[in-house]
Amino acid sequence: MFRNNWKKEILTIPNLLSLFRLVLIPVYAHLYLRAITPVQHFTAGAIMAVSCLTDAIDGKIARQFNMITTLGKILDPLADKITQLTLTLCLSIRYPVLKAVLALFIVKELFQLILGAFHLLHGKILPGALMTGKICTSVLFVSLIALVLFPDLPPLLVESIAVTDGVFLTISFASYILAYFGKYALVQDLNPD
């Protein structure tokens, strides 16, 4: 069946938007790492803002027009995670205080990847992103894009942003630990019968 409908499964607007976001990542990294002038920083920030906008749009289109696909369920979060990683990595080069945020982000994502794969191998799955994860993603995108757009922020403000991002990452991480292991774990059977 997939062989006959591969275009319908792959070539949907939400999937194309997710692929577009993946293509924007190296463009952003190249522009940001070479940015010197305010216009260059603004251009790099605008690219990330476009990426965030397409992220907000693709899910709505998928749900409203029944374009949810298996590929889309993989592509959308993959584009999110790689974009966040690239943003944090590039910014931590300019702002060393963000290295702790980068480390926490990597640990959290590795935890989710390993636990997700483990449960999947045992026929179980965490059904979708948690609200704390969605809020954390929004906070990260807004704060990190602000650092791209405004490269001359006072060090104290940059440190405040790093602490805020760290707090939201910690809350999200804790909620995912509870979702996998807690008394009210949310892991479900992949094929409930």
VOROVEX-205104 format. One record per atom (N, C-alpha, C): residue number from 1; residue in one letter; atom name; x, y, z. Coordinates in steps of 0.05 Angstrom, whole numbers, plus 32768, in hexadecimal, padded with zeros to 4 digits. Layout:
<nodes>
> NUM a CA X Y Z
...
</nodes>
This chain:
<nodes>
> 1 m N 8010 7FE8 8000
> 1 m CA 8000 8000 8000
> 1 m C 8011 8019 8000
> 2 f N 8026 8019 8011
> 2 f CA 8038 8030 8011
> 2 f C 8045 8035 7FF6
> 3 r N 804B 801E 7FE8
> 3 r CA 8058 8020 7FCE
> 3 r C 8046 8030 7FBB
> 4 n N 802C 802C 7FBC
> 4 n CA 8019 8039 7FAA
> 4 n C 8014 8056 7FB3
> 5 n N 8016 805C 7FCC
> 5 n CA 800F 8077 7FD6
> 5 n C 8027 8086 7FE2
> 6 w N 803F 8080 7FD8
> 6 w CA 8056 808D 7FE4
> 6 w C 8056 80AB 7FE1
> 7 k N 804C 80B5 7FCB
> 7 k CA 804A 80D2 7FC8
> 7 k C 8037 80DE 7FDC
> 8 k N 8021 80D0 7FE1
> 8 k CA 800E 80DA 7FF4
> 8 k C 801A 80DA 8010
> 9 e N 802B 80C6 8016
> 9 e CA 8037 80C3 8031
> 9 e C 804E 80D7 8034
> 10 i N 805D 80DC 8020
> 10 i CA 8076 80EC 8022
> 10 i C 8071 8109 801A
> 11 l N 8065 810D 8003
> 11 l CA 8062 8128 7FF7
> 11 l C 8049 8136 8001
> 12 t N 8048 813A 801B
> 12 t CA 8032 814A 8027
> 12 t C 803E 8165 802E
> 13 i N 802D 8179 8031
> 13 i CA 8036 8194 8038
> 13 i C 8045 8194 8053
> 14 p N 803A 8187 8068
> 14 p CA 8049 8187 8081
> 14 p C 8065 817A 807F
> 15 n N 8066 8164 8070
> 15 n CA 8081 8157 806D
> 15 n C 8094 8168 805E
> 16 l N 808A 8176 8049
> 16 l CA 809B 8187 803A
> 16 l C 80A5 819F 804B
> 17 l N 8093 81A9 805C
> 17 l CA 809B 81BF 806E
> 17 l C 80B1 81B5 8082
> 18 s N 80AE 819C 808C
> 18 s CA 80C2 8191 809E
> 18 s C 80DD 818E 808F
> 19 l N 80DC 8184 8077
> 19 l CA 80F5 8182 8067
> 19 l C 8101 819D 8062
> 20 f N 80F0 81B1 805D
> 20 f CA 80FA 81CD 8059
> 20 f C 8108 81D6 8072
> 21 r N 80FD 81D0 8089
> 21 r CA 810A 81D8 80A2
> 21 r C 8126 81CB 80A5
> 22 l N 8128 81B2 809D
> 22 l CA 8141 81A4 809E
> 22 l C 8156 81B1 808B
> 23 v N 814C 81BA 8074
> 23 v CA 815E 81C8 8060
> 23 v C 8167 81E3 806B
> 24 l N 8156 81F0 807B
> 24 l CA 815E 820A 8086
> 24 l C 8174 8209 809B
> 25 i N 8178 81F1 80A8
> 25 i CA 818B 81EF 80BE
> 25 i C 81A8 81F6 80B5
> 26 p N 81B2 81E9 80A0
> 26 p CA 81CE 81F1 8098
> 26 p C 81D0 820D 808E
> 27 v N 81BA 8217 8082
> 27 v CA 81BA 8233 8078
> 27 v C 81BD 8246 8090
> 28 y N 81AD 8241 80A5
> 28 y CA 81AE 8251 80BD
> 28 y C 81CA 8250 80C9
> 29 a N 81D5 8237 80CD
> 29 a CA 81EF 8234 80DA
> 29 a C 8204 8243 80CB
> 30 h N 8204 8240 80B1
> 30 h CA 8218 824E 80A0
> 30 h C 8216 826D 80A4
> 31 l N 81FE 8277 80A2
> 31 l CA 81FA 8294 80A5
> 31 l C 8201 829E 80C1
> 32 y N 81F8 8290 80D5
> 32 y CA 81FD 8299 80F1
> 32 y C 821A 8299 80F8
> 33 l N 8228 8283 80F1
> 33 l CA 8244 8280 80F8
> 33 l C 8256 8295 80EA
> 34 r N 824C 82A0 80D4
> 34 r CA 825B 82B4 80C5
> 34 r C 8250 82D0 80CA
> 35 a N 823B 82D3 80DA
> 35 a CA 822E 82ED 80DE
> 35 a C 823F 82FF 80EE
> 36 i N 8242 8318 80E4
> 36 i CA 8251 832D 80F2
> 36 i C 823F 8346 80F6
> 37 t N 8230 834D 80E1
> 37 t CA 8220 8365 80E2
> 37 t C 8204 835F 80EC
> 38 p N 81F6 8373 80F6
> 38 p CA 81DA 836F 80FF
> 38 p C 81C8 8363 80E9
> 39 v N 81CC 836B 80D0
> 39 v CA 81BC 8360 80BA
> 39 v C 81C1 8342 80B7
> 40 q N 81DA 833A 80B9
> 40 q CA 81E0 831D 80B7
> 40 q C 81D3 830D 80CE
> 41 h N 81D4 8319 80E6
> 41 h CA 81C7 830B 80FD
> 41 h C 81A9 830A 80F9
> 42 f N 819E 8320 80EF
> 42 f CA 8181 8321 80EA
> 42 f C 8179 830C 80D5
> 43 t N 8189 8309 80C0
> 43 t CA 8183 82F5 80AB
> 43 t C 8183 82D9 80B7
> 44 a N 8197 82D3 80C7
> 44 a CA 8199 82B8 80D4
> 44 a C 8181 82B4 80E6
> 45 g N 8179 82C8 80F6
> 45 g CA 8162 82C7 8107
> 45 g C 8148 82C4 80F8
> 46 a N 8146 82D2 80E2
> 46 a CA 812E 82D0 80D1
> 46 a C 812B 82B4 80C6
> 47 i N 8140 82A8 80BF
> 47 i CA 813F 828C 80B4
> 47 i C 8134 8279 80CA
> 48 m N 813E 827D 80E2
> 48 m CA 8134 826C 80F8
> 48 m C 8117 8273 80FF
> 49 a N 810F 828C 80FC
> 49 a CA 80F3 8293 8101
> 49 a C 80E1 8286 80EC
> 50 v N 80EA 8286 80D3
> 50 v CA 80DB 8278 80BD
> 50 v C 80D9 825A 80C4
> 51 s N 80EE 824F 80CE
> 51 s CA 80EE 8232 80D5
> 51 s C 80D9 822D 80EB
> 52 c N 80D8 823E 80FF
> 52 c CA 80C4 823C 8115
> 52 c C 80A8 823F 810B
> 53 l N 80A4 8252 80F9
> 53 l CA 808A 8257 80ED
> 53 l C 8080 823E 80DE
> 54 t N 8091 8232 80CE
> 54 t CA 8089 821B 80BF
> 54 t C 8084 8203 80D2
> 55 d N 8092 8203 80E8
> 55 d CA 808D 81EE 80FC
> 55 d C 8071 81F1 8108
> 56 a N 8069 8209 810D
> 56 a CA 804E 820E 8118
> 56 a C 8039 8208 8104
> 57 i N 803F 820C 80EA
> 57 i CA 802B 8209 80D5
> 57 i C 8027 81EB 80CE
> 58 d N 803E 81DC 80CC
> 58 d CA 803C 81C1 80C1
> 58 d C 802A 81AF 80D1
> 59 g N 802B 81B1 80EC
> 59 g CA 8019 81A0 80FC
> 59 g C 7FFC 81A7 80F9
> 60 k N 7FF6 81C1 80F7
> 60 k CA 7FDA 81C9 80F3
> 60 k C 7FCF 81BF 80D8
> 61 i N 7FE0 81C2 80C4
> 61 i CA 7FD7 81B8 80A9
> 61 i C 7FD3 819A 80AA
> 62 a N 7FE5 818C 80B6
> 62 a CA 7FE3 816E 80B7
> 62 a C 7FC9 8166 80C5
> 63 r N 7FC2 8173 80DB
> 63 r CA 7FAA 816B 80EA
> 63 r C 7F91 8174 80DB
> 64 q N 7F91 818D 80D1
> 64 q CA 7F79 8198 80C5
> 64 q C 7F72 818A 80AB
> 65 f N 7F86 8183 809B
> 65 f CA 7F81 8177 8081
> 65 f C 7F87 8159 8080
> 66 n N 7F88 814D 8097
> 66 n CA 7F8D 8130 809A
> 66 n C 7FA5 8127 808A
> 67 m N 7FBC 8135 808E
> 67 m CA 7FD5 812F 8080
> 67 m C 7FE9 8123 8094
> 68 i N 7FE0 8118 80A9
> 68 i CA 7FF3 810C 80BD
> 68 i C 7FFD 80F2 80B1
> 69 t N 8018 80F0 80B0
> 69 t CA 8025 80D8 80A5
> 69 t C 8039 80CD 80B8
> 70 t N 8041 80B4 80B4
> 70 t CA 8056 80A8 80C5
> 70 t C 8070 80B8 80C2
> 71 l N 8076 80BF 80A9
> 71 l CA 808F 80CE 80A3
> 71 l C 808E 80E9 80B1
> 72 g N 8077 80F6 80B1
> 72 g CA 8073 8110 80BE
> 72 g C 8077 810E 80DC
> 73 k N 806F 80F8 80E8
> 73 k CA 8073 80F5 8105
> 73 k C 8090 80F2 810C
> 74 i N 80A0 80EB 80F9
> 74 i CA 80BD 80E9 80FD
> 74 i C 80CB 8103 80F5
> 75 l N 80C4 810D 80DE
> 75 l CA 80D1 8125 80D3
> 75 l C 80CD 813E 80E4
> 76 d N 80B5 8143 80EE
> 76 d CA 80AF 815B 80FD
> 76 d C 80C0 815D 8116
> 77 p N 80BF 8149 8128
> 77 p CA 80D0 814C 8140
> 77 p C 80EE 814B 813A
> 78 l N 80F6 813C 8125
> 78 l CA 8112 813C 811D
> 78 l C 811B 8158 8115
> 79 a N 810B 8165 8104
> 79 a CA 8112 8181 80FC
> 79 a C 8114 8193 8114
> 80 d N 8101 8190 8127
> 80 d CA 8102 81A0 8140
> 80 d C 811C 819C 814F
> 81 k N 8122 8183 8154
> 81 k CA 813A 817C 8165
> 81 k C 8154 8185 8158
> 82 i N 8156 8180 813E
> 82 i CA 816F 8188 8130
> 82 i C 8171 81A7 812F
> 83 t N 815B 81B4 812B
> 83 t CA 815B 81D2 812B
> 83 t C 8163 81DD 8146
> 84 q N 8157 81D2 815C
> 84 q CA 815E 81DB 8177
> 84 q C 817C 81D5 817D
> 85 l N 8185 81BD 8175
> 85 l CA 81A1 81B6 817A
> 85 l C 81B4 81C9 816B
> 86 t N 81AE 81CF 8152
> 86 t CA 81BE 81E1 8142
> 86 t C 81BF 81FD 814D
> 87 l N 81A7 8207 8155
> 87 l CA 81A5 8222 8161
> 87 l C 81B6 8223 817A
> 88 t N 81B2 8210 818C
> 88 t CA 81C0 8210 81A6
> 88 t C 81DE 820D 81A2
> 89 l N 81E6 81FB 8190
> 89 l CA 8202 81F7 818A
> 89 l C 8210 8210 817F
> 90 c N 8203 821C 816B
> 90 c CA 820F 8234 815F
> 90 c C 8210 824B 8173
> 91 l N 81FB 824E 8183
> 91 l CA 81FB 8264 8197
> 91 l C 820E 825F 81AE
> 92 s N 8213 8246 81B5
> 92 s CA 8226 8240 81CB
> 92 s C 8243 8247 81C3
> 93 i N 8248 8248 81A9
> 93 i CA 8262 8251 81A0
> 93 i C 8266 826E 81A6
> 94 r N 8252 827E 81A2
> 94 r CA 8253 829B 81A8
> 94 r C 824F 82A1 81C6
> 95 y N 823D 8292 81D2
> 95 y CA 8236 8296 81EF
> 95 y C 823D 827C 81FE
> 96 p N 8255 827A 8209
> 96 p CA 825C 8261 8218
> 96 p C 8249 8259 822E
> 97 v N 823A 826C 823A
> 97 v CA 8227 8266 824F
> 97 v C 8212 8252 8245
> 98 l N 820E 8251 822B
> 98 l CA 81FA 823F 8220
> 98 l C 8204 8222 821D
> 99 k N 821D 821D 8223
> 99 k CA 8228 8202 8221
> 99 k C 8219 81F0 8235
> 100 a N 8212 81FA 824C
> 100 a CA 8203 81EA 825F
> 100 a C 81E7 81E3 8254
> 101 v N 81DB 81F6 8247
> 101 v CA 81C0 81F2 823B
> 101 v C 81C3 81DD 8225
> 102 l N 81D8 81DF 8215
> 102 l CA 81DD 81CB 81FF
> 102 l C 81E1 81AF 820B
> 103 a N 81F1 81AD 8220
> 103 a CA 81F5 8193 822D
> 103 a C 81DB 8187 8237
> 104 l N 81CB 8197 8245
> 104 l CA 81B2 818E 824F
> 104 l C 819F 8185 8239
> 105 f N 819E 8195 8223
> 105 f CA 818E 818E 820C
> 105 f C 8196 8173 8201
> 106 i N 81B0 816F 81FD
> 106 i CA 81BA 8155 81F2
> 106 i C 81B3 813E 8204
> 107 v N 81B7 8141 821E
> 107 v CA 81B0 812B 8231
> 107 v C 8192 8125 8230
> 108 k N 8182 8139 8230
> 108 k CA 8164 8135 822F
> 108 k C 815C 8127 8215
> 109 e N 8167 8130 81FF
> 109 e CA 815F 8124 81E5
> 109 e C 816A 8107 81E3
> 110 l N 8182 8102 81ED
> 110 l CA 818C 80E7 81EC
> 110 l C 817B 80D4 81FE
> 111 f N 8173 80DE 8215
> 111 f CA 8162 80CF 8227
> 111 f C 8148 80C8 8218
> 112 q N 813B 80DB 820C
> 112 q CA 8122 80D6 81FD
> 112 q C 8126 80C3 81E6
> 113 l N 813C 80C6 81D8
> 113 l CA 8142 80B5 81C1
> 113 l C 8146 8098 81CA
> 114 i N 8156 8094 81DF
> 114 i CA 815D 8079 81E8
> 114 i C 8144 806C 81F4
> 115 l N 8135 807B 8206
> 115 l CA 811D 806F 8212
> 115 l C 8107 806A 81FD
> 116 g N 8105 807D 81EA
> 116 g CA 80F1 8079 81D5
> 116 g C 80F7 8060 81C5
> 117 a N 8110 805C 81BD
> 117 a CA 8118 8044 81AE
> 117 a C 8114 802B 81BE
> 118 f N 811C 802C 81D7
> 118 f CA 8119 8014 81E9
> 118 f C 80FB 800C 81EA
> 119 h N 80EA 801F 81F0
> 119 h CA 80CD 8019 81F2
> 119 h C 80C2 8010 81D7
> 120 l N 80CB 801C 81C1
> 120 l CA 80C1 8014 81A7
> 120 l C 80C8 7FF7 81A1
> 121 l N 80E0 7FEF 81A8
> 121 l CA 80E9 7FD3 81A5
> 121 l C 80D7 7FC0 81B5
> 122 h N 80CB 7FCA 81CA
> 122 h CA 80BA 7FB9 81DB
> 122 h C 809C 7FBF 81D5
> 123 g N 8097 7FCA 81BE
> 123 g CA 807B 7FCE 81B6
> 123 g C 806C 7FE4 81C5
> 124 k N 807B 7FF7 81CF
> 124 k CA 806E 800D 81DE
> 124 k C 8078 8028 81D3
> 125 i N 8068 803C 81D9
> 125 i CA 806E 8057 81CE
> 125 i C 8063 806D 81E1
> 126 l N 8071 8083 81E1
> 126 l CA 8066 809B 81EF
> 126 l C 8056 80AA 81DA
> 127 p N 803C 80AD 81DF
> 127 p CA 802A 80B7 81CA
> 127 p C 802C 80D6 81C7
> 128 g N 8040 80DF 81B8
> 128 g CA 8042 80FB 81B3
> 128 g C 8052 810B 81C7
> 129 a N 8058 8124 81C0
> 129 a CA 8068 8135 81D1
> 129 a C 8057 813E 81E9
> 130 l N 8065 8142 81FF
> 130 l CA 8059 814C 8218
> 130 l C 8056 816A 8216
> 131 m N 8042 8175 8224
> 131 m CA 803E 8192 8224
> 131 m C 8057 81A1 822D
> 132 t N 8065 8196 8242
> 132 t CA 807D 81A3 824B
> 132 t C 8092 81A4 8236
> 133 g N 8093 818F 8225
> 133 g CA 80A6 818F 820F
> 133 g C 80A0 81A3 81FA
> 134 k N 8086 81A7 81F4
> 134 k CA 807D 81BB 81E1
> 134 k C 8084 81D7 81EB
> 135 i N 807E 81DC 8204
> 135 i CA 8084 81F6 8210
> 135 i C 80A2 81FB 8210
> 136 c N 80B1 81E7 8217
> 136 c CA 80CF 81EA 8217
> 136 c C 80D9 81F0 81FB
> 137 t N 80CE 81E3 81E7
> 137 t CA 80D6 81E8 81CB
> 137 t C 80D0 8205 81C4
> 138 s N 80B9 820F 81CB
> 138 s CA 80B2 822B 81C5
> 138 s C 80C4 823E 81D3
> 139 v N 80CA 8239 81EC
> 139 v CA 80DC 824B 81FB
> 139 v C 80F8 824B 81EF
> 140 l N 8101 8233 81E8
> 140 l CA 811C 8232 81DC
> 140 l C 811D 8241 81C2
> 141 f N 810A 823D 81B1
> 141 f CA 810A 824A 8197
> 141 f C 8109 8269 819A
> 142 v N 80F7 8272 81AB
> 142 v CA 80F5 828F 81AE
> 142 v C 810E 829B 81BA
> 143 s N 8119 828F 81CF
> 143 s CA 8130 829A 81DD
> 143 s C 8149 8298 81CB
> 144 l N 814C 8282 81BE
> 144 l CA 8165 827F 81AD
> 144 l C 8164 8290 8194
> 145 i N 814D 8293 8189
> 145 i CA 814B 82A5 8171
> 145 i C 814F 82C2 817A
> 146 a N 8147 82C9 8192
> 146 a CA 814C 82E4 819D
> 146 a C 816A 82E9 819F
> 147 l N 8179 82D4 81A8
> 147 l CA 8196 82D7 81A9
> 147 l C 81A3 82DA 818E
> 148 v N 8197 82CD 817A
> 148 v CA 81A2 82D0 815E
> 148 v C 819C 82EC 8154
> 149 l N 8184 82F6 8158
> 149 l CA 817C 8310 814E
> 149 l C 818A 8327 815C
> 150 f N 818F 8324 8176
> 150 f CA 819B 8339 8186
> 150 f C 81B6 8330 8192
> 151 p N 81CB 8331 8182
> 151 p CA 81E5 8325 818A
> 151 p C 81F3 8336 81A0
> 152 d N 81EA 834E 81A5
> 152 d CA 81F8 835F 81B8
> 152 d C 81E9 8362 81D3
> 153 l N 81DA 834D 81DA
> 153 l CA 81CC 834E 81F4
> 153 l C 81DF 834E 820B
> 154 p N 81D9 835C 8221
> 154 p CA 81EB 835C 8238
> 154 p C 81EF 833F 8243
> 155 p N 8207 833A 824C
> 155 p CA 820D 831F 8257
> 155 p C 81F9 8315 826B
> 156 l N 81F0 8327 827D
> 156 l CA 81DD 831E 8291
> 156 l C 81C3 8314 8285
> 157 l N 81BA 8321 8270
> 157 l CA 81A1 8318 8262
> 157 l C 81A6 82FD 8254
> 158 v N 81BD 82FA 8248
> 158 v CA 81C4 82E0 823B
> 158 v C 81C4 82CA 8251
> 159 e N 81D0 82D0 8268
> 159 e CA 81D0 82BC 827E
> 159 e C 81B3 82B6 8287
> 160 s N 81A2 82CA 8288
> 160 s CA 8186 82C6 8290
> 160 s C 8178 82B4 827C
> 161 i N 817D 82B8 8263
> 161 i CA 8171 82A8 824E
> 161 i C 817B 828B 8251
> 162 a N 8195 8287 8256
> 162 a CA 81A0 826D 8259
> 162 a C 8194 825E 8271
> 163 v N 8190 826D 8287
> 163 v CA 8184 8261 829F
> 163 v C 8167 825A 8299
> 164 t N 8158 826B 828C
> 164 t CA 813C 8266 8285
> 164 t C 813A 824D 8274
> 165 d N 814B 824C 825F
> 165 d CA 814B 8234 824D
> 165 d C 8151 821B 825D
> 166 g N 8165 821D 826F
> 166 g CA 816C 8206 8280
> 166 g C 8155 81FD 8291
> 167 v N 8146 8210 829D
> 167 v CA 8130 8209 82AE
> 167 v C 811A 81FA 829E
> 168 f N 8113 8205 8286
> 168 f CA 80FF 81F8 8276
> 168 f C 8108 81DD 826C
> 169 l N 8121 81DA 8265
> 169 l CA 812C 81C0 825C
> 169 l C 812A 81AC 8273
> 170 t N 8131 81B5 828B
> 170 t CA 8130 81A3 82A3
> 170 t C 8114 819A 82A9
> 171 i N 8101 81AC 82A8
> 171 i CA 80E5 81A5 82AD
> 171 i C 80DB 8191 8298
> 172 s N 80E2 8197 827E
> 172 s CA 80DA 8185 8269
> 172 s C 80E7 8169 826C
> 173 f N 8101 8169 8273
> 173 f CA 810F 8150 8277
> 173 f C 8102 8140 828E
> 174 a N 80FC 814D 82A4
> 174 a CA 80F0 8140 82BB
> 174 a C 80D4 8134 82B3
> 175 s N 80C5 8143 82A3
> 175 s CA 80AB 8139 829C
> 175 s C 80AD 8120 8289
> 176 y N 80C2 8120 8278
> 176 y CA 80C6 8108 8267
> 176 y C 80CF 80F0 8278
> 177 i N 80E0 80F5 828C
> 177 i CA 80E8 80DF 829E
> 177 i C 80CF 80D3 82AB
> 178 l N 80BD 80E4 82B5
> 178 l CA 80A5 80DA 82C2
> 178 l C 8092 80CD 82AE
> 179 a N 8092 80D6 8295
> 179 a CA 8081 80CA 8281
> 179 a C 808A 80AE 827A
> 180 y N 80A4 80A9 827D
> 180 y CA 80AE 808E 8277
> 180 y C 80AF 807C 8290
> 181 f N 80B4 8088 82A8
> 181 f CA 80B9 8078 82BF
> 181 f C 80A6 807D 82D7
> 182 g N 8098 8092 82D7
> 182 g CA 8089 809A 82EF
> 182 g C 8071 8089 82F5
> 183 k N 8065 808F 830B
> 183 k CA 804C 8081 8314
> 183 k C 8036 8084 82FF
> 184 y N 8036 809B 82F1
> 184 y CA 8022 80A0 82DD
> 184 y C 802F 80A0 82C1
> 185 a N 8040 808D 82BC
> 185 a CA 804E 808B 82A2
> 185 a C 803A 808B 828B
> 186 l N 8041 8098 8275
> 186 l CA 802F 809B 825E
> 186 l C 8035 8088 8247
> 187 v N 8049 8077 824B
> 187 v CA 8050 8064 8236
> 187 v C 8038 8051 8231
> 188 q N 8032 804D 8217
> 188 q CA 801B 803C 820F
> 188 q C 8024 8027 81FC
> 189 d N 8014 8012 81F9
> 189 d CA 8019 7FFD 81E5
> 189 d C 8017 800A 81CA
> 190 l N 8029 8001 81B8
> 190 l CA 8029 800C 819D
> 190 l C 8011 8003 818D
> 191 n N 8009 7FEA 8191
> 191 n CA 7FF1 7FDF 8183
> 191 n C 7FDE 7FD5 8198
> 192 p N 7FCE 7FE6 81A5
> 192 p CA 7FBC 7FDC 81B9
> 192 p C 7FA6 7FCB 81AC
> 193 d N 7FA2 7FB3 81B8
> 193 d CA 7F8D 7FA1 81AD
> 193 d C 7F77 7F9C 81C1
</nodes>
